[in-house]
Amino acid sequence: METLLNNPLIQSSLLPLILSLALTAAIGFSSASGKKIAAVAIAASLLISIIQIQGFSAMPRSASQKLPYLILLASFAGLLIDTLSTRNIALQIMAVVMPLTVLGWLFGGRISSIDATGWGYFAAIIFAAAMAQRQCAAATNGTTGAVKLLFISIGLGAVSIIGASALLGQTAFALSAAIGGFLLLNWPKQRFTFGATAQLVVITVLTALLAQTLFFTKASGIALLLLLPLLFTDRIQQKIAFIRSYNSPVTQPVCLSLIAAALLPLAIGSAVLLAEPVSMAY
C-alpha cells in the first residue's frame, strides 16, 4: 500500500479523486447544511494529496511548502463567507485579497528585486483570479464554474510539466482530480453547491501554481495565456448553433467539457513548441 501511495500517478489522480468522492458524499449527504459546504471536500482531499506528494513542513521556506497553509487559510475564509448574508460581496473581495496574500507570502523576500515584467505577471495573475471568480458567480448552472476550473487545472498541470516542474504539474493534476470527484456527485443531478469555500481554495491554489510556473520554471507565458479561453467556454457554447440550446444541468457540463477538450491542445501544443531544453525540476 505504501508503495502504491508513493506512485506519482496515484498521488496526482486516483488518490485525490477517491478522497474527494468519499468526503463529498460523507459531508454532502450528512445534512441540509452539509450540502452547502460539501465542496470543502475538494480542499481536504487536495491537502491530503499534497502532503502525500511533498510532505508537510512546520516551518515552510519554499513556495511549495507554503501551499498547505494557503489551502487552510482559503478554506477557513470560504467557510466563513458561506455563512454570511452578504456572501457575494465578501467573495468578490476575497477573490482579490487571497491572490494578493499568496503573492505577498510567496515573494515577500523578493519583492524589491522584481522587475517590470514580474510586476506585469503579478497584475495578470490577480486579473485572472478575479476573472475566474466572476465567471463562477455568473454561471447559470452551479457546476459550470467547477468544470471550467477543472480544465484550467489540467492545462496548467500539463504546461508546468512541459516547463520542467514535475511537482507543480502533479499538484495541478491533483487539484483537477479533487474537483472531478466533487463533480461526479453533481452530475447528472446537481446536489451540492460549488460555494465560496471551493472557489477560494481552487483560485488560491491556481494562483500559487501559476505564479510558481511563471517565475520558477521555463514554461511558456503564451501557453499559459492560452488557458484563459477556458474561462469562457459557456460563451463559446452560445456561439455554436447546434449546441447552444443544451443548457440543462445534464447537458451543459458535457458541452463545456467537449469545448475545453478542443481548446486544451492549443495551450499544450504551444507549450511544447515554445519549450526550452531544460532538465526536469521536482
N, C-alpha and C positions, 0 to 999 in steps of 0.2 A: 504493500500500500504506500509506504514512504517513497519507494522508487517511482511509483506511478504519479504521486503528487509532485515530485520533483521534475517531471517531464514538462518542458516549456509549453508544449501544445495543450496539455491538460490544464496547466495553470492559467492559460490565457483564453481558454474556450470552455471546456467541459465543466471545470470547477466553478467558475462564476455563473455559468448558465444554470447548473443544477441548484446551486445555493440560492440564486435569485428566484427560481421557480418555487423552491421549497419555502423560502422565507416570505415571498409574496403571498403564497397560499395560506401559510400559518397566520400571518398578520391580517391579510385581507378578509379571510373567512371567519375571523375570530369574533368580530362585532361590527356594528354600523360605523363606529368611529375608526375601526381598523381599516375599512375600505378607503377612508380618506388619506391614510398615511401608509398604505401598503407599499407605495413606491420607495419607502425608506429601505426596503429590501435591496434595492439597487446599490445604495450606499454601503450597506452591511456586507453584501456579497463581494463587492469590489474591494472593500477594505480588507477582508479576509484573504482575497486572492492576491492583493498587492503585498501583504505581509508574507504570504507563501512564496511569492516571486522574489522579493528582495530583502525580506526580514523586517524587523522593527527596531528603530533606534530611539532610545530615551532622550538622547541629546543629538537631534538631527543637525547635520552640517551640509550635506549635499542637497541639491534641489529635489531629487527623488525621495530622499529620506523625509522631507517635509510634507510629502503628499498625503500620508495617512492623517496627519494633524489637520490639513486643509479640508479633507473629507469630513472629519469630525466637526470642524467649525461650520462648514456649509450645512451639514445635517442638522445641527442644533438651531442654526439660524432659520433653516427651512421649516422645521417643526414648529418653531415659534410663530413664523409668518402664517402657517396653515391654520393657526388658532385665532388669527386676528380678523376683525371685520373689515379692515382696510387692507386686505390681503394683496390686491393688485398693485396698489401704490407702493407698498412696502417691498413687494417682489421686484418691481421695476428699479427701485433704489438699490436694493441689494444685488441686482444683476450687474450693476456698475461697481458697487463697493467691493464685492468679492473678487472680481478680476484685479482691481487696484490693490487689494490686500495680497493676492497671490503674487503679483509682480513686485510689490514692495518687499515682501519677505524673501522671495527667491533672488532678487537682485539688489537688496538693500546695500550690501557692501560694495557693489559695482556701479552704483548709480552715477558717481562722479566721472567714471571712465566711459560711459555710454555715449556714442557719437550720434549725429543727426539721423543716420539710418536706423540705429537702435530705438531712438525715440519714435521714429515713424512706425517701427514694428510694434511698439507699445500701443500707440494710438490705434493701429489696425486690429490688434488683439482685443482691446477694450470695445471697439466698434463691433467686431464680430460677436463678442459675448453678449452685448446689449441687443444686437440684431437677432441672435439665437433665441433669447428670452422673449422678444417681441413676437417672433414667429410662433413660439409655443403658445403665447397668450392669445394670438389671433386665430389659432386653429379652430375650425368649426367642428372637428372631430377630436375627442380627447386624446387619442393615440397618435395624431398626426405629428405633433412635436417630437414625441419619442421616436417615431420612425425616422424622422429627419436626423436627429442626433445620433441614432444608431449607425446610419450610413456614413455620417461625418466621422464617427469614431473608427469605423472600418477603414475609411480612406486615410485618416491621419495615421493609423497603425501601419498601413502599407507604405506610405510616404516616409515615415520615420525609419522603418527597416531599410528601405532603399537608401535613406540618408545615413545609414550605418549606425543606428542605435537599436539594438535588439530589445533593450529594457523598455524604452519608450514605446516601441511597437507592441511588445507584449502587454503593457499596461493599457494601451488604447484598445487592443483587441479584447482584453478582459472587460473593459468598460462596455464595449459593444455587446458582449455576451451577457453581461448583467442586465443591460437594457432589454436584450432579446428575451431573457427569461421572464421579465415583467410583461412584455408584450404578448408572449404566448398565452398568458392567462387573461389577456384582454382582447382576444380575437377567437372566434368571430363576434363574440359579445363583449362589449366594454363593461368591465366590472369595477375597476379601480381607477382612482384619479392620478394623473401624472402631475402632481401638485408642486408647490413651492420647494418642498424638500428634494424631490427628484430633480427638478430643474436646476436648482442651485448647485447640487452636488455634481451633476453632469457638466454644467457650464464651468464650474470651478476646476474640475479635473481636465476638461478640454483646454481651458486657459493655461493651466500649468504645463500640459503636454505640448501645446502649440508654442509656448514661449521657449521651452527647452529645445524643441525641434528647430526653431528659427535661430536660436543663439548658440546652441551647443552641438549641432550636427551639420552635415553638408547637404541637408535636404533642400530641395528647390523651393524658393519662395513662390515661384509661379505655380508649381504643382499644388502648393497649399492654398493659393488664391483660387485655384480651380475647384476647390471643395465648397466654396461659398454657394454656387448654384444649388447645392443640395438643400439649402435652407428654403428654397423657393419651388420645390417640386410640386406643391399643390397649385401654385400659379401656372407652372408649366402644364400641369394636367388640364387646366381650364383652356389652354390654347390648343389642345389636341382634340379634334372634333369627336373622334369615336370613343373617347374615354372620359370626356368632361362631365358626363351625367352620372358617373359612378362615384357618388359621394357618401354612400352609406358607411356605417362602421365596419361592414363586412368587406366592401369592395375598395374603398379608398386606400386603406393601408396596402393592399395588393398593388394598386395602380402606382402609388408613390414609390413602393419598393422596386417596381419594374423600371420606373423613370430613373431612380437613383442608381440602379444597377447599370443602366445605359450611360449615365454620366460619369460614374467612377473611373472607367478606363481612361477618360481624358486626363484626369489628375494623376493616376498611377502611371500612365504612359509617358506623361510629361516628366514625372519624377525619374523614370528610367532613362529617358533621352538626355535629361539635363544633369544626371548624377555624376559626381566627381569620383574618381577611383580612390577610395579610402578603405582602410581596414575597419571591420565591424567593432563598434564600441558597445559594451554591455553595461 
